[in-house]
Amino acid sequence: MTGFADPALERLWREAHARRQRRGTSGDARIVLADLGRDEAFALDGLPWPGRPKSVLPGTTFTTTLSRLEAAVSAAGGDLSAILTHVIGSAPRDLPAESRAERARRMEFGAWLESHPVVQVSPGLGEWVAHARRVGVPGSADRALVATALEVVGGLPASPPVARSTLAAQLLDSDAHALDSDTALGRLCTTLLSWRHGTADRTLDPIETRELWLAHGVEVDPLSCTVLTLGLAPAGATPLGDALRGLRGQGVVLTYAQLRAVALTWSSGTKVFTCENPVVIRAAEHALGASCPPLVCTGGWPNAAVLALLDGLHAAGATIHHHGDHDSAGFAILEHLNKRVEATPWRLTPSAESDALGGRNGQGADVPVPEELVLDALLGDLHLAGSYDSQLARM
């Protein structure tokens, strides 16, 4: 092996390793080494090539094949596969054989999917299988996951309705979080339900996802999904509306269950401010109290409770003005809210943030600015808006 480990032959072995992987254990392929160096040419010329070709000279292009290289190495008392494994550090893979095996696995897995009892009785899932086979179904290593998802979906709709965590605990080894939206199983179950329900043609938002599960008798904990608010004063006599008006100067957490159960009534033209971080709500609660105009915290990316509240306000004609962290994530949230509820920027421009910081970040500099650094400016805006609304109310 010592002679074959000559550094001057390294390019030859690397090319041979790559070609062997592409052509498989039995395939042949050309090896081309252009612009040979002096040591390279000398080392290549020293191998016992079959048929004794003309001398290998520096600066030329050397061409051979895997089969001729194998014969030369064998004549010199070596084994090409062992050399390639030793020099490169790993044995050449048989990529054609691996590809054939993967195709066979995919075909077998696709056939298994098509014949699955749950798929057979669910036309929408049959369409999912056809789609999955077109774009590529998972490998057999994922069969256990798919089988579990089909078992879960096949047992729905649940009657009477059941909490998703309870369903998960009952079906999946007492793991109440196995169907959560951030798990592979939860995401796959949502996909299957979407295909079965006929909503696979679009990406579902958080509310649509909850309603999809609920349509199949599964409630996604509506109490843990919440939105933090301040200054909301809906019209109309409802227990929730009365409570909000009574707590107007305090931060109030509303659940998705409350917002889904009660259709709050809002005055047309209500001006609503939204922020990304709870610290803004807390600061406004201390500084402004009951004089703060409606303020809603998205808590980062808006969840179903946030969207349910803002959807209702928007439908009633409210104008929504959003501020968040001055970074890429903050602008993505603004864009999302603009498309959904026509939210407009509230101090989310480089110059506005620079003014709020007293120019400390450079006039017009497009740099990240967390909301915590511009609280005084935000509170000033809220104070002016609250004072203006109070003057209108007295006119």
C-alpha positions in Angstrom: 0.0 0.0 0.0 3.0 2.3 0.6 3.7 2.9 -3.1 0.1 3.4 -3.9 -0.1 6.1 -1.2 2.3 8.3 -3.1 0.9 11.9 -2.9 1.5 12.3 -6.6 -1.3 9.7 -7.2 -3.9 11.3 -5.0 -5.7 13.0 -7.9 -5.9 9.6 -9.7 -7.4 7.9 -6.6 -9.9 10.7 -6.0 -11.1 10.6 -9.6 -11.3 6.8 -9.5 -13.2 6.9 -6.2 -15.8 9.4 -7.7 -16.2 7.4 -10.9 -16.6 4.1 -9.1 -19.3 5.6 -6.9 -21.2 6.9 -10.0 -20.9 3.7 -12.0 -21.3 1.2 -9.2 -19.2 -1.8 -8.4 -19.2 -3.3 -11.9 -19.5 -0.3 -14.2 -16.6 1.1 -16.2 -15.9 4.8 -16.7 -13.2 7.1 -18.1 -10.8 8.9 -15.9 -9.3 12.1 -17.2 -6.4 14.0 -15.5 -5.6 17.2 -17.3 -2.3 19.2 -17.0 -0.2 16.7 -15.3 2.5 17.8 -12.9 6.0 16.3 -13.2 5.7 14.1 -10.1 2.2 13.1 -11.2 3.4 12.1 -14.6 6.4 10.1 -13.2 4.1 8.2 -10.7 1.6 7.4 -13.4 4.3 6.3 -15.8 5.5 3.9 -13.1 2.3 1.9 -13.0 2.2 -1.4 -15.0 -0.5 -0.3 -17.4 -1.9 -3.2 -19.6 -0.5 -2.9 -23.2 2.3 -0.6 -22.0 1.0 2.7 -23.4 3.4 5.5 -24.4 5.2 7.3 -21.7 3.2 9.7 -19.5 4.6 13.3 -19.8 4.2 16.4 -17.7 1.8 19.0 -19.0 -0.3 16.5 -20.9 -3.7 15.1 -20.3 -3.8 11.5 -19.1 -6.8 9.3 -20.0 -7.6 5.8 -18.8 -10.6 3.8 -17.5 -11.5 2.1 -14.3 -11.0 -1.3 -15.8 -7.5 -0.5 -17.0 -6.6 1.1 -13.7 -7.8 -1.9 -11.8 -5.7 -4.2 -14.1 -2.6 -2.0 -13.5 -3.1 -2.0 -9.7 -3.7 -5.7 -9.7 -0.5 -6.3 -11.8 1.4 -4.3 -9.2 0.1 -6.5 -6.4 -2.6 -4.2 -5.1 -6.4 -4.1 -4.8 -8.1 -1.0 -6.2 -11.1 -1.0 -3.7 -8.7 -1.4 -0.8 -6.5 1.4 -2.1 -9.5 3.8 -2.6 -10.8 3.0 0.9 -7.5 3.6 2.5 -6.5 6.7 0.6 -9.9 8.5 0.6 -10.9 7.3 4.0 -14.2 5.6 2.9 -15.1 2.8 0.6 -16.8 3.9 -2.7 -20.5 3.7 -2.5 -22.5 1.9 -5.2 -24.8 4.9 -6.0 -26.7 3.1 -8.9 -27.5 0.2 -6.6 -28.5 2.5 -3.8 -30.8 4.4 -6.3 -32.4 1.2 -7.4 -33.0 0.1 -3.9 -34.5 3.4 -2.9 -36.8 3.3 -5.9 -37.9 -0.2 -4.9 -38.5 1.0 -1.4 -40.5 3.9 -2.6 -42.6 1.8 -4.9 -43.2 -0.8 -2.2 -44.1 1.9 0.3 -46.4 3.7 -2.1 -48.2 0.4 -2.8 -48.5 -0.1 0.9 -50.0 3.3 1.3 -52.5 2.8 -1.5 -53.8 -0.4 0.0 -54.0 0.9 3.6 -57.5 0.4 5.0 -57.8 4.1 6.1 -56.8 5.4 2.7 -59.2 3.0 1.0 -62.2 4.5 2.8 -61.1 8.1 2.5 -61.1 9.5 -1.0 -59.2 12.6 0.1 -56.4 10.4 1.4 -56.2 8.5 -1.8 -55.5 11.9 -3.5 -52.8 12.5 -0.9 -51.2 9.2 -1.7 -51.3 10.0 -5.5 -49.7 13.4 -4.8 -47.1 11.9 -2.5 -46.1 9.4 -5.1 -45.7 12.1 -7.7 -43.5 14.3 -5.5 -41.9 11.4 -3.7 -43.1 9.5 -0.7 -41.0 9.2 2.5 -38.7 6.2 2.8 -39.6 3.1 4.6 -37.9 4.4 7.7 -40.9 6.7 8.1 -43.5 4.0 7.8 -44.1 3.8 11.5 -44.8 7.5 11.6 -47.2 7.3 8.7 -48.9 4.2 10.1 -49.4 6.0 13.4 -50.8 9.1 11.7 -53.2 7.0 9.6 -54.3 5.2 12.8 -55.1 8.5 14.5 -56.9 10.0 11.5 -58.7 6.8 10.8 -60.4 7.0 14.2 -61.8 10.5 13.6 -64.2 12.2 13.9 -64.3 11.7 17.6 -67.7 11.6 19.2 -68.2 13.1 21.7 -65.5 15.7 21.0 -62.2 15.2 22.8 -59.2 17.4 23.6 -56.2 16.8 21.3 -54.0 16.2 24.3 -56.4 13.6 25.7 -56.6 11.9 22.4 -52.8 11.8 22.2 -52.5 10.4 25.7 -55.1 7.7 25.0 -53.6 6.5 21.7 -49.9 7.2 22.0 -48.3 5.7 25.1 -49.7 8.3 27.5 -47.8 11.1 25.6 -50.2 14.0 25.8 -48.0 16.2 23.6 -47.5 13.6 20.8 -49.9 15.4 18.5 -48.8 18.9 19.2 -48.3 21.1 16.2 -44.5 21.2 16.6 -44.1 17.4 16.3 -43.7 15.5 13.1 -46.7 13.3 14.0 -48.9 16.3 14.7 -47.9 18.0 11.4 -48.5 14.9 9.4 -51.9 14.3 11.0 -52.9 17.9 10.2 -51.8 17.3 6.6 -53.9 14.1 6.3 -56.9 15.9 7.8 -56.5 18.7 5.4 -56.5 16.4 2.4 -59.5 14.5 3.8 -61.3 17.8 4.4 -60.6 19.2 1.0 -58.4 22.1 2.2 -55.0 20.8 1.0 -54.8 23.5 -1.7 -53.6 26.2 0.7 -51.5 26.7 3.8 -53.8 26.9 6.9 -53.5 29.7 9.4 -53.6 29.0 13.1 -57.4 29.5 13.3 -58.1 27.3 10.3 -55.9 24.6 11.7 -57.8 24.6 15.0 -61.1 24.6 13.1 -59.9 21.7 11.0 -59.2 19.5 14.0 -62.5 20.6 15.6 -64.4 19.6 12.5 -63.1 16.1 13.2 -64.2 16.2 16.8 -60.8 17.2 18.3 -60.4 20.4 20.3 -57.0 22.0 20.3 -56.7 23.4 23.8 -58.5 26.8 23.4 -57.5 28.0 26.9 -53.8 27.9 26.5 -54.0 30.0 23.3 -54.2 33.6 24.6 -53.8 37.2 23.7 -52.7 40.0 26.0 -54.7 43.3 25.7 -55.1 46.7 27.3 -57.8 49.3 26.8 -60.4 47.3 25.0 -63.9 48.6 25.4 -66.3 46.6 23.2 -69.9 47.9 22.7 -72.9 45.9 23.7 -73.9 44.2 26.9 -72.2 40.8 27.2 -70.4 39.4 30.2 -67.0 39.5 28.4 -67.6 43.0 27.1 -68.7 44.2 30.5 -65.6 42.7 32.1 -63.3 44.3 29.5 -64.8 47.7 30.1 -64.5 47.3 33.8 -60.9 46.3 33.5 -60.0 48.9 30.9 -56.9 50.3 32.7 -55.5 46.8 33.3 -53.8 44.3 31.1 -56.3 41.5 30.3 -55.5 38.1 28.9 -58.2 36.7 26.6 -58.4 33.1 25.6 -59.2 31.7 22.2 -62.2 29.9 23.8 -63.6 33.3 25.0 -63.1 34.9 21.6 -64.7 32.0 19.8 -67.6 31.8 22.1 -68.6 35.5 22.2 -68.9 37.8 19.2 -67.6 41.1 20.6 -69.1 44.2 19.1 -66.8 47.1 18.2 -67.5 50.7 17.3 -66.7 51.6 13.7 -63.5 53.6 13.3 -61.9 52.2 16.4 -58.1 52.9 16.4 -56.2 49.9 17.6 -52.5 49.7 18.3 -50.6 46.4 18.2 -47.2 45.6 19.6 -44.9 42.6 19.6 -43.7 42.4 23.2 -45.7 42.2 26.5 -43.3 44.9 28.0 -45.2 47.5 25.9 -48.5 46.5 27.5 -47.0 46.6 31.0 -45.4 50.0 30.5 -48.7 51.4 29.0 -50.6 50.0 31.9 -48.4 51.8 34.4 -48.1 55.1 32.5 -51.5 55.5 31.0 -54.0 53.2 32.7 -57.5 53.6 31.5 -56.6 56.4 29.2 -54.6 54.0 26.9 -56.3 53.4 23.6 -56.9 49.8 22.5 -53.6 48.0 22.6 -53.0 44.3 21.6 -49.8 42.3 22.0 -49.1 39.7 19.3 -46.5 38.0 21.5 -44.3 37.5 18.5 -45.8 35.7 15.6 -49.6 36.0 16.0 -51.4 32.9 17.3 -55.0 32.0 16.8 -56.3 34.1 19.7 -54.5 37.2 18.4 -55.8 36.7 14.9 -59.4 36.0 16.1 -59.4 39.3 18.0 -57.8 41.3 15.2 -60.1 39.7 12.6 -63.1 40.9 14.5 -61.8 44.4 15.0 -60.9 44.6 11.3 -64.3 43.3 10.2 -65.9 46.1 12.3 -63.9 48.8 10.5 -61.2 49.3 13.1 -57.8 50.7 11.9 -54.8 48.7 13.1 -51.4 50.2 13.6 -48.5 47.8 14.3 -45.2 48.2 16.0 -42.7 45.4 16.6 -39.0 44.8 16.9 -37.1 46.6 14.1 -35.6 43.5 12.6 -36.4 40.9 9.9 -38.8 39.0 12.1 -40.6 42.1 13.1 -41.1 43.2 9.5 -42.3 39.7 8.6 -45.0 40.0 11.3 -46.0 43.5 10.0 -46.3 42.1 6.5 -48.4 39.2 7.7 -50.8 41.6 9.6 -50.9 44.0 6.7 -52.1 41.2 4.4 -54.6 39.9 6.9 -56.1 42.9 8.6 -54.6 45.8 6.6 -52.3 46.8 9.5 -50.2 49.9 8.9 -46.7 50.5 10.3 -46.5 52.3 13.7 -43.0 53.8 14.0 -41.5 50.9 12.0 -39.2 52.9 9.8 -35.5 53.5 10.2 -36.0 57.3 10.6 -38.8 56.9 13.1 -36.7 54.5 15.2 -33.7 56.8 15.0 -35.9 59.7 16.2 -37.2 57.6 19.1 -33.7 56.8 20.1 -32.6 60.4 19.9 -30.4 59.6 16.8 -28.3 57.1 18.8 -28.5 54.5 16.1 -27.6 56.9 13.3 -30.2 58.8 11.3 -32.0 56.4 9.0 -29.7 53.5 9.9 -31.5 50.2 9.2 -30.3 48.3 12.3 -32.2 46.0 14.7 -34.0 47.9 17.4 -36.0 46.0 20.1 -39.2 47.6 21.3 -37.7 47.9 24.8 -35.5 50.7 23.5 -38.3 52.9 22.2 -40.9 52.6 25.0 -41.0 56.3 25.7 -41.8 57.1 22.1 -44.5 54.4 21.9 -46.1 55.6 25.2 -46.0 59.2 23.9 -47.9 58.1 20.7 -50.4 56.1 22.9 -50.9 59.1 25.2 -51.7 61.4 22.3 -54.1 58.9 20.7 -55.9 58.4 24.0 -56.2 62.1 24.6 -57.5 62.7 21.1 -60.1 60.0 21.5 -61.2 61.4 24.9 -61.7 64.9 23.3 -63.8 63.3 20.5 -65.9 61.5 23.1 -66.7 64.8 24.9 -67.7 66.6 21.7 
